[in-house]
Amino acid sequence: MKTVKSPFGVALVLALLAIGATAASVPKATPIDVAGVVFEDLNGNALQDEREPGISGVRVSDQVLVTATEKDGRFLLQSQGGYGLIYASQPTGYRITGPFWRQVPTGGETLQFPMVRTDESASFNFIHASDPHLSEETLDRMRRLREIVTEQNPAFVLITGDLIRDALRVGEEEATGLYELLVQELAEFPVPVWNALGNHEIFGIERHHSLVSQEHPLYGKKMFRHYLGPNYYSFDFGGVRFIGLDTVDYDDLWYSGYVDEVEMAWLRQDLSSVTPQQTVVTFNHIPFLSAGENIYGFREDGAAPSLITVDGETRYRHTVGNAREVLTELRQHRFDLALSGHHHMREKLYFESHGVKTRFYMTSAVRDDALDRSGLDMISGVMLYRVNAGEIDEGTFIPLDPQE
């Protein structure tokens, strides 16, 4: 058990050893005291100037530890290295200007996270999209999504993974080209876009195809973090806690649905600041639960077989293998909605126990699934959700192709 003292006299307990995290779970690094400030950027220059107040109570994390800013907006986090990033969680009533994350500084500089006040109300809309599989060939689908966003004018967009065509099985040049195209296209959206990592964003792990070394500096999830920042994080909007989870793990050459021990420890810390009345929404790629496997059928071989064995445990690859553990934490709160993608289909499930009803809703793919392997000709589209005082409606399906 490690106890890490915050600068404000509050002991943050990181129970990684107690929950079975291995030494390899977190990249080894010398602890670094990371100082920073979250402030209201009144003049829009992204620098804290005189009379620009700090914002208190903002969650700041290195994806291992979570702390909160003091009254003057300042924080000091004894980062254990983590994954080399520090992010600030957007609080209700503010919008982050520019990236919500920074690289862990090596020269001791103070990090600055500028935010601006918004006229945010408890009533708002957001769009859930998934699986654009962006490439030059599918660029029109991403741009059609952008048209829908412009027409509907939601507060923000959630995209639950498989953002690019493929980084699993290709070399660096092709993978970085796709990521750069993605960053370029996302910058054109008229509202903020929050992304979740999908299996196709993991760089090079199918080494028999990619011929990429495990020692490559962008191997695995490092390429996602390099271009898009944290692979799990949270933000608040309209009083609702939105938690972007990474539900894609990998072992040697193969990915599967799983939330690792480090992320679980982070999730417990993040949830500790959720109030009893606050609605919680998760968004991630591989779903916690799905009937998709029933439709697609059991596959013993091919590019994505149904089962995987990790450390002697056999589990389904295309749902979250430790869903019960994750849901046990989430369902202690007002966990209303779990959004996902991966199966390229629209699906609605819900489970209720002891008064906690959680909806598990999957949206279909942005990509045109003319070659949909289910044989059921799934419709391409997105979901528009309306929120009022923490209550989220059933959503409205918007097809990408008008004739549908």
ABEGO torsion letter per residue (X at the ends): XBBBBBAAGBBBBBAAAAAGBBAAABBBBBBBBBBBBBBBBAAGAGBBBBGBBBBBGBBBBAGABBBBBBAAGBBBBBBAGEAGBBBBBBBBGBBBBEBABBBBBAAGBBBBBBBBBBABBABBBBBBBBGAGBBAAAAAAAAAAAAAAAAAGBABBBBBEGABABAAABBAAAAAAAAAAAAAAAAABABBBBBBBBAAABBGABAAAAGBBAABAABEAAAAAAAAEBABBBBBBGGBBBBBBBABBBBEABBBBBBBAAAAAAAAAAAAABBAABBBBBBBBBBABBAAAAAAEBBABEABBABBBBGGBBBBAABBAAAAAAAAAAAABBBABBBBBGAGBBBBBBBBBGGBBBBBBBBBBABBBAABAAGAGBBBEBBBBBBBGGBBBAEBBBBABAAX
